[in-house]
Amino acid sequence: MRKIEINVRFFGPAREWAGRDEMKLDAPTAATLGAVAGILSEKYPRLGQAVGIRLALNQAFVPLSTCVKSGDEVAIIPPVSGG
């Protein structure tokens, strides 16, 4: 199966859960953003257990059914609270 390489960036508590700020991730060709989320939750179980995590693709929030391409950037953004 052919693979693509995407860039993943972790923000806020997601950095701590993943133990890094960013990484390169191999994903299957024609993978969706949702599939990438599944790969990351297997690799980093704390991400998979977190509530309210959002994924952005190339600095935009898009549906999880959106296909990712080689070189795309996926940002892992935990919920933000303010007051």
C-alpha positions as CSV (number, residue, x, y, z in Angstrom):
1,M,0.0,0.0,0.0
2,R,1.3,3.4,-0.9
3,K,1.8,5.9,1.8
4,I,1.8,9.7,2.1
5,E,3.7,11.8,4.7
6,I,1.9,14.5,6.6
7,N,3.1,17.0,9.2
8,V,1.4,16.9,12.6
9,R,1.6,19.7,15.1
10,F,0.4,19.4,18.7
11,F,-0.8,22.4,20.7
12,G,-1.6,23.0,24.4
13,P,-2.0,19.9,26.5
14,A,-1.8,17.7,23.3
15,R,2.0,18.5,23.3
16,E,2.3,16.9,26.7
17,W,0.1,13.9,25.8
18,A,2.1,13.2,22.7
19,G,5.5,14.1,24.3
20,R,6.4,16.3,21.3
21,D,5.5,19.5,19.5
22,E,5.4,18.1,16.0
23,M,6.1,15.0,13.9
24,K,5.9,13.5,10.5
25,L,3.3,10.8,10.1
26,D,2.9,8.2,7.4
27,A,-0.7,7.6,6.4
28,P,-2.3,5.5,3.6
29,T,-2.9,7.2,0.3
30,A,-6.4,8.7,0.2
31,A,-6.6,8.7,4.0
32,T,-9.2,11.1,5.5
33,L,-8.6,13.5,8.4
34,G,-10.7,11.1,10.5
35,A,-8.4,8.2,9.6
36,V,-5.4,10.3,10.7
37,A,-7.2,11.0,14.0
38,G,-7.6,7.2,14.4
39,I,-3.9,6.6,13.7
40,L,-2.9,9.3,16.2
41,S,-5.2,8.0,18.9
42,E,-3.7,4.5,18.6
43,K,-0.2,5.9,18.8
44,Y,-1.0,8.3,21.6
45,P,-3.9,6.9,23.7
46,R,-4.3,10.0,25.8
47,L,-5.2,11.9,22.7
48,G,-7.9,9.3,21.9
49,Q,-9.3,9.6,25.4
50,A,-9.4,13.4,25.4
51,V,-12.8,15.2,25.0
52,G,-13.2,18.1,22.7
53,I,-10.0,17.7,20.6
54,R,-10.3,19.4,17.2
55,L,-8.2,18.8,14.1
56,A,-7.4,21.5,11.6
57,L,-6.1,20.7,8.2
58,N,-3.8,23.3,6.7
59,Q,-5.0,25.9,9.2
60,A,-8.7,25.4,8.6
61,F,-11.4,23.4,10.4
62,V,-12.8,20.9,7.8
63,P,-15.0,17.8,8.1
64,L,-13.2,14.6,9.2
65,S,-14.2,13.1,5.8
66,T,-11.8,15.4,4.0
67,C,-8.9,13.6,2.3
68,V,-5.3,14.5,3.3
69,K,-2.5,14.8,0.8
70,S,1.3,14.4,1.2
71,G,2.8,17.5,2.8
72,D,-0.5,18.6,4.4
73,E,-0.3,19.9,8.0
74,V,-2.7,18.6,10.6
75,A,-2.9,20.5,13.9
76,I,-4.2,18.9,17.1
77,I,-6.0,21.5,19.1
78,P,-7.4,20.7,22.6
79,P,-10.4,22.7,23.9
80,V,-9.7,26.2,25.0
81,S,-11.3,27.7,28.1
82,G,-11.3,31.3,29.0
83,G,-13.0,33.6,31.3
